[in-house]
């Protein structure tokens, strides 16, 4: 025979919480949290799509710039060979050097070089941030966090000024719109800083008490019950969507 009290004890030990008057406060908070999570997930999807779109535009712009540079280089080499008085040896030397340079600045070659260099750059960031002191790592994270709104503000200000002063500014100034876009999206470049600097930053004397306070807060019965209700709500909504 198994006592019912043993079942209740086992269920409570597994993290199950019985219904109570506090659910009148917990359930609205859970629904609000789920709504915020859904909105953040949708915003993240839109943000990823925007990043991909902007990245594609930047890649197209870089490829177009390289193609223009290659065409200009071909023209200069042709003019040098046909208009300048050069001995055949010098002409062959110009051909060889331009062929090597032309191959290096080709869009496909530049893209392959960037793909090979990206893992090395990320590894270098992790090595440098791992060697920082806790105080320096905390400053690096603070600087990266401050760049998020700063880059957005600089980009919006540049776009606004270029649009408002379009009639008075020279035509070439409108080419600064891609520069403003690159500044806005440069926040993506600082993303590796957070996981790279966090192991050192968490050792700081200011961070350790904050982490202990968060652990004590997460261990509260009301917080654990709220988290359990939140998981139950997400599971129920996921089952309903699957059905």
C-alpha positions in Angstrom: 0.0 0.0 0.0 1.2 3.5 -0.9 0.1 6.4 1.3 -1.4 9.4 -0.4 0.8 11.7 1.6 3.8 10.0 0.1 2.5 10.8 -3.4 2.0 14.4 -2.5 5.5 14.6 -1.1 6.9 13.0 -4.2 5.0 15.4 -6.4 6.1 18.4 -4.5 9.7 17.2 -4.6 9.4 17.0 -8.4 8.7 20.7 -8.5 4.8 20.5 -8.7 3.0 23.3 -7.0 -0.6 23.1 -5.8 -3.2 25.7 -6.8 -3.6 28.5 -4.2 -4.8 32.1 -3.8 -1.4 33.4 -5.0 -2.3 32.1 -8.5 -4.6 35.0 -8.9 -1.4 37.1 -9.1 0.9 34.6 -10.7 -1.3 33.6 -13.6 -1.7 37.2 -15.0 2.1 37.7 -14.6 2.7 34.4 -16.5 0.3 35.4 -19.3 2.0 38.8 -19.5 5.4 37.1 -19.6 4.3 34.8 -22.3 3.0 37.8 -24.3 6.3 39.6 -23.9 8.2 36.5 -24.9 6.0 36.1 -28.1 6.6 39.8 -29.0 10.3 39.5 -28.4 10.5 36.4 -30.6 8.6 38.1 -33.4 10.9 41.1 -33.1 13.9 38.9 -33.2 12.6 37.2 -36.3 12.1 40.6 -38.0 15.5 41.8 -36.8 17.2 38.7 -38.2 15.4 39.2 -41.5 16.4 42.9 -41.5 20.1 42.0 -40.8 20.0 39.5 -43.6 18.5 42.0 -46.0 21.0 44.7 -45.0 23.9 42.3 -45.2 22.8 41.3 -48.7 22.7 45.0 -49.7 26.1 45.6 -48.3 27.5 42.6 -50.1 26.0 43.8 -53.3 27.4 47.2 -52.8 30.9 45.9 -52.0 30.7 43.6 -55.1 29.6 46.5 -57.3 32.5 48.7 -55.9 35.0 45.9 -56.6 33.6 45.4 -60.1 34.0 49.2 -60.8 37.5 49.1 -59.4 38.4 46.1 -61.7 36.9 47.9 -64.7 38.8 51.1 -63.9 42.0 49.0 -63.5 41.5 47.3 -66.8 41.1 50.7 -68.5 44.2 52.1 -66.9 46.3 49.1 -67.8 45.0 49.3 -71.4 45.8 53.0 -71.6 49.3 52.4 -70.1 50.1 49.6 -72.5 48.8 51.4 -75.7 49.5 55.1 -75.0 52.6 55.1 -72.8 55.9 54.4 -74.4 57.0 51.3 -72.5 59.4 48.5 -73.5 57.9 45.0 -73.9 59.4 43.9 -70.6 57.7 46.6 -68.7 54.4 45.9 -70.4 54.6 42.2 -69.4 55.4 43.2 -65.9 52.4 45.5 -65.8 50.2 42.6 -67.1 51.5 40.2 -64.5 51.1 42.5 -61.5 47.6 43.6 -62.6 46.6 40.0 -63.1 47.6 39.1 -59.6 45.9 42.2 -58.1 42.8 41.7 -60.2 42.5 38.1 -58.9 42.8 39.3 -55.3 40.2 42.0 -55.5 37.6 39.9 -57.4 34.3 39.7 -55.4 34.5 35.9 -55.1 38.1 36.0 -53.8 37.3 38.8 -51.3 34.3 36.8 -50.1 36.3 33.6 -49.7 39.0 35.5 -47.8 36.4 37.1 -45.5 34.9 33.6 -44.8 38.3 32.2 -43.9 39.2 35.2 -41.7 36.0 35.4 -39.7 36.7 32.3 -37.5 40.2 33.6 -36.9 38.9 37.0 -35.9 36.4 35.4 -33.5 39.0 33.2 -32.0 41.3 36.2 -31.5 38.5 38.1 -29.7 38.0 35.1 -27.3 41.7 34.9 -26.7 42.1 38.6 -26.0 39.0 38.8 -23.8 39.9 35.6 -21.9 43.3 37.2 -21.0 41.6 40.4 -19.6 41.3 41.2 -15.9 37.8 41.1 -14.4 37.6 44.9 -14.3 38.8 45.3 -17.9 36.4 42.6 -19.1 33.5 44.4 -17.3 34.5 47.7 -19.1 34.6 45.9 -22.4 31.1 44.6 -21.9 29.9 48.0 -20.8 31.4 49.6 -23.9 29.8 47.0 -26.2 26.4 47.6 -24.5 26.8 51.4 -24.9 27.6 51.0 -28.6 24.2 49.4 -29.3 22.1 52.6 -28.8 25.0 54.9 -29.8 25.4 53.2 -33.2 21.6 53.4 -33.8 21.5 57.1 -32.8 24.4 58.0 -35.1 22.9 56.1 -38.0 19.4 57.7 -37.6 21.0 61.1 -37.2 23.0 60.7 -40.4 20.0 59.4 -42.4 17.9 62.3 -41.1 20.4 65.0 -41.9 21.1 63.6 -45.4 17.3 63.5 -46.1 16.6 66.9 -44.6 19.5 68.6 -46.4 19.3 66.7 -49.7 18.6 69.9 -51.6 21.5 71.8 -50.2 24.1 69.1 -49.9 26.1 67.9 -52.9 24.9 64.8 -54.7 27.9 62.7 -53.6 26.8 63.2 -49.9 23.9 60.8 -50.5 26.5 58.1 -50.8 26.9 58.4 -47.0 23.6 56.5 -46.6 25.4 53.1 -46.9 28.0 54.4 -44.4 25.2 55.1 -41.9 23.7 51.7 -42.5 27.1 50.0 -41.9 27.4 52.0 -38.6 23.9 50.9 -37.6 24.7 47.2 -38.3 28.2 47.4 -36.8 26.6 46.3 -33.5 26.6 42.8 -34.9 30.4 42.9 -34.9 30.5 43.3 -31.1 28.3 40.3 -30.4 31.2 37.9 -29.8 32.5 40.3 -27.0 29.7 39.3 -24.6 30.4 35.5 -24.4 34.1 36.2 -24.7 34.4 38.7 -21.9 31.7 37.3 -19.5 33.8 34.5 -17.9 36.3 37.1 -16.7 33.7 39.8 -15.9 31.7 37.5 -13.7 34.7 37.3 -11.4 34.5 41.0 -10.6 33.7 42.0 -7.0 30.7 43.9 -8.2 29.3 41.0 -10.2 29.6 38.2 -7.7 27.2 39.8 -5.1 24.7 40.5 -7.9 24.8 36.9 -9.1 24.3 35.6 -5.5 21.3 37.9 -5.1 19.9 36.6 -8.4 20.4 33.0 -7.2 18.6 33.7 -3.8 15.8 35.5 -5.7 15.4 32.5 -8.1 15.3 30.1 -5.1 12.2 31.9 -3.6 9.1 29.7 -3.5 7.0 32.3 -5.3 9.5 32.7 -8.1 9.9 28.9 -8.6 6.1 28.6 -8.6 5.8 31.4 -11.2 8.5 29.7 -13.4 6.6 26.4 -13.1 3.3 28.0 -14.1 5.1 29.7 -17.0 6.4 26.3 -18.2 2.9 24.8 -17.8 1.4 27.7 -19.9 4.0 27.3 -22.7 3.5 23.6 -22.8 -0.3 23.9 -22.9 -0.1 26.5 -25.7 2.4 24.4 -27.7 0.2 21.4 -27.4 -2.8 23.4 -28.5 -0.9 24.7 -31.5 0.3 21.2 -32.4 -3.3 19.9 -32.2 
